[in-house]
Amino acid sequence: MRPVIPYVTAALLFGLGVYGVLRRRNAVLVLMAVELMLNAVNLILVTADTTVRAVLPHSGQVFALFVIVLAAAEIGVGLAIVLQLYRLRASVA
């Protein structure tokens, strides 16, 4: 497998996520941009695990699972904050 294509795809996803975080004012869109960045990191971890065999087998996939759990917790807390802001201000901007 050529690792260049997943690395370039992950870099594009991460760049799009950074652009979304820096440019957007809506809280829901910022959370979606953060999810894009976390998915790019997952892609890099899994690609590095398959191309470079480290000391521990499948360590990249284990780290990717931790990132997925972290993303789920971040979305849960983030959406709770967005809902509370909407109740107070009637806007999520």
Backbone as CSV, one residue per row, in Angstrom:
resi,resn,N_x,N_y,N_z,CA_x,CA_y,CA_z,C_x,C_y,C_z
1,MET,0.837,-1.186,0.000,0.000,0.000,0.000,0.878,1.245,0.000
2,ARG,0.527,2.190,-0.816,1.256,3.445,-0.846,0.695,4.361,0.230
3,PRO,1.534,4.769,1.187,1.028,5.590,2.284,0.852,7.063,1.925
4,VAL,1.230,7.455,0.727,1.158,8.877,0.367,-0.294,9.350,0.258
5,ILE,-1.146,8.543,-0.331,-2.538,8.959,-0.543,-3.278,9.176,0.781
6,PRO,-3.213,8.243,1.753,-3.893,8.526,3.028,-3.289,9.706,3.790
7,TYR,-1.971,9.889,3.694,-1.348,11.020,4.383,-1.799,12.353,3.777
8,VAL,-1.878,12.412,2.465,-2.324,13.642,1.808,-3.802,13.893,2.114
9,THR,-4.604,12.824,2.095,-6.025,12.967,2.439,-6.183,13.453,3.871
10,ALA,-5.403,12.904,4.793,-5.476,13.330,6.192,-5.022,14.776,6.343
11,ALA,-4.014,15.174,5.594,-3.566,16.570,5.665,-4.639,17.514,5.143
12,LEU,-5.313,17.130,4.064,-6.397,17.957,3.546,-7.564,18.035,4.524
13,LEU,-7.927,16.913,5.139,-8.993,16.913,6.132,-8.633,17.780,7.333
14,PHE,-7.394,17.663,7.785,-6.964,18.454,8.937,-6.945,19.937,8.592
15,GLY,-6.468,20.280,7.405,-6.472,21.675,6.980,-7.873,22.238,6.865
16,LEU,-8.800,21.433,6.349,-10.195,21.860,6.268,-10.789,22.052,7.659
17,GLY,-10.415,21.193,8.594,-10.887,21.339,9.968,-10.335,22.582,10.638
18,VAL,-9.057,22.868,10.426,-8.458,24.083,10.996,-9.119,25.324,10.411
19,TYR,-9.372,25.302,9.109,-10.065,26.425,8.478,-11.453,26.610,9.083
20,GLY,-12.157,25.512,9.307,-13.484,25.591,9.893,-13.478,26.125,11.314
21,VAL,-12.476,25.735,12.097,-12.393,26.229,13.477,-12.060,27.719,13.498
22,LEU,-11.163,28.137,12.629,-10.741,29.541,12.640,-11.747,30.470,11.968
23,ARG,-12.524,29.971,11.037,-13.374,30.840,10.228,-14.826,30.879,10.690
24,ARG,-15.344,29.808,11.223,-16.764,29.726,11.548,-17.065,30.370,12.891
25,ARG,-18.278,30.898,13.005,-18.720,31.486,14.258,-19.803,30.648,14.919
26,ASN,-20.423,29.770,14.157,-21.466,28.919,14.698,-20.825,27.781,15.495
27,ALA,-21.329,27.544,16.696,-20.715,26.553,17.580,-20.860,25.136,17.039
28,VAL,-21.957,24.832,16.398,-22.153,23.490,15.854,-21.173,23.232,14.713
29,LEU,-20.949,24.221,13.866,-19.983,24.059,12.776,-18.556,23.952,13.290
30,VAL,-18.251,24.632,14.387,-16.919,24.500,14.988,-16.732,23.084,15.523
31,LEU,-17.758,22.522,16.149,-17.668,21.141,16.621,-17.494,20.166,15.465
32,MET,-18.158,20.417,14.341,-17.979,19.563,13.170,-16.561,19.677,12.614
33,ALA,-15.985,20.876,12.665,-14.611,21.057,12.193,-13.625,20.332,13.095
34,VAL,-13.876,20.353,14.392,-13.015,19.615,15.324,-13.116,18.120,15.050
35,GLU,-14.299,17.639,14.729,-14.458,16.232,14.367,-13.672,15.884,13.103
36,LEU,-13.644,16.785,12.133,-12.825,16.553,10.941,-11.349,16.403,11.302
37,MET,-10.875,17.260,12.199,-9.468,17.166,12.606,-9.193,15.857,13.340
38,LEU,-10.105,15.430,14.198,-9.905,14.160,14.907,-9.941,12.974,13.950
39,ASN,-10.800,13.020,12.938,-10.825,11.943,11.954,-9.552,11.912,11.116
40,ALA,-8.980,13.080,10.845,-7.701,13.112,10.125,-6.598,12.468,10.953
41,VAL,-6.607,12.733,12.248,-5.614,12.099,13.136,-5.823,10.593,13.170
42,ASN,-7.068,10.134,13.197,-7.338,8.691,13.159,-6.807,8.062,11.880
43,LEU,-6.993,8.743,10.766,-6.496,8.217,9.494,-4.976,8.109,9.502
44,ILE,-4.308,9.098,10.063,-2.851,9.045,10.144,-2.392,7.921,11.065
45,LEU,-3.064,7.748,12.200,-2.677,6.682,13.133,-2.827,5.301,12.510
46,VAL,-3.921,5.060,11.836,-4.148,3.745,11.242,-3.204,3.510,10.062
47,THR,-2.957,4.548,9.270,-2.030,4.405,8.147,-0.611,4.147,8.635
48,ALA,-0.195,4.875,9.658,1.141,4.656,10.197,1.260,3.271,10.810
49,ASP,0.185,2.780,11.398,0.224,1.443,11.979,0.372,0.369,10.911
50,THR,-0.276,0.570,9.762,-0.185,-0.455,8.713,1.114,-0.374,7.920
51,THR,1.703,0.816,7.812,2.920,0.936,6.999,4.196,0.730,7.820
52,VAL,4.212,1.219,9.033,5.398,1.101,9.873,5.067,0.161,11.018
53,ARG,5.687,-0.984,11.016,5.440,-1.938,12.095,6.290,-1.555,13.293
54,ALA,5.639,-1.067,14.332,6.336,-0.619,15.535,6.597,-1.814,16.448
55,VAL,7.071,-1.502,17.644,7.369,-2.553,18.617,6.083,-3.243,19.050
56,LEU,5.054,-2.473,19.306,3.765,-3.036,19.708,2.866,-3.189,18.486
57,PRO,2.348,-4.380,18.248,1.462,-4.547,17.091,0.107,-3.875,17.325
58,HIS,-0.421,-3.270,16.301,-1.741,-2.627,16.302,-1.837,-1.463,17.291
59,SER,-0.732,-0.826,17.581,-0.778,0.288,18.537,-1.471,1.506,17.937
60,GLY,-1.341,1.731,16.640,-2.018,2.846,15.997,-3.526,2.691,16.030
61,GLN,-3.988,1.465,15.879,-5.422,1.221,15.922,-5.970,1.408,17.331
62,VAL,-5.196,1.049,18.337,-5.620,1.250,19.720,-5.702,2.736,20.031
63,PHE,-4.710,3.497,19.589,-4.760,4.943,19.791,-5.937,5.564,19.037
64,ALA,-6.248,5.031,17.866,-7.396,5.530,17.109,-8.698,5.286,17.868
65,LEU,-8.811,4.152,18.531,-9.992,3.899,19.354,-10.090,4.883,20.509
66,PHE,-8.952,5.219,21.126,-8.965,6.222,22.189,-9.408,7.581,21.654
67,VAL,-8.975,7.922,20.448,-9.383,9.198,19.849,-10.875,9.193,19.549
68,ILE,-11.415,8.058,19.127,-12.856,7.964,18.869,-13.640,8.143,20.167
69,VAL,-13.178,7.542,21.251,-13.845,7.712,22.552,-13.759,9.164,22.999
70,LEU,-12.605,9.773,22.812,-12.440,11.182,23.162,-13.366,12.063,22.331
71,ALA,-13.521,11.756,21.055,-14.403,12.540,20.186,-15.861,12.399,20.614
72,ALA,-16.256,11.206,21.028,-17.632,11.012,21.481,-17.898,11.811,22.751
73,ALA,-16.952,11.814,23.668,-17.122,12.598,24.899,-17.127,14.090,24.590
74,GLU,-16.280,14.510,23.671,-16.217,15.932,23.308,-17.521,16.397,22.673
75,ILE,-18.105,15.570,21.832,-19.372,15.939,21.202,-20.490,15.982,22.228
76,GLY,-20.491,15.052,23.161,-21.519,15.067,24.202,-21.464,16.326,25.053
77,VAL,-20.277,16.688,25.497,-20.119,17.902,26.305,-20.347,19.149,25.457
78,GLY,-19.835,19.152,24.245,-19.999,20.314,23.372,-21.447,20.588,23.023
79,LEU,-22.198,19.543,22.712,-23.606,19.747,22.395,-24.405,20.180,23.619
80,ALA,-24.036,19.704,24.795,-24.703,20.169,26.013,-24.461,21.662,26.230
81,ILE,-23.237,22.105,25.975,-22.925,23.533,26.109,-23.678,24.348,25.063
82,VAL,-23.742,23.854,23.838,-24.459,24.565,22.779,-25.945,24.664,23.110
83,LEU,-26.542,23.595,23.609,-27.955,23.641,23.981,-28.214,24.618,25.123
84,GLN,-27.304,24.667,26.090,-27.461,25.617,27.191,-27.326,27.058,26.694
85,LEU,-26.388,27.307,25.799,-26.260,28.645,25.217,-27.494,29.027,24.410
86,TYR,-28.066,28.060,23.703,-29.263,28.346,22.925,-30.438,28.691,23.839
87,ARG,-30.519,28.011,24.953,-31.599,28.316,25.899,-31.448,29.709,26.495
88,LEU,-30.204,30.122,26.711,-29.969,31.459,27.313,-30.109,32.590,26.305
89,ARG,-29.569,32.406,25.096,-29.475,33.498,24.123,-30.388,33.353,22.917
90,ALA,-30.978,32.214,22.725,-31.803,31.895,21.545,-31.006,31.975,20.245
91,SER,-29.681,31.748,20.329,-28.812,31.701,19.159,-27.568,30.909,19.516
92,VAL,-27.041,30.155,18.548,-25.828,29.392,18.804,-24.597,30.067,18.240
93,ALA,-24.752,31.267,17.675,-23.606,31.985,17.116,-22.787,32.596,18.251
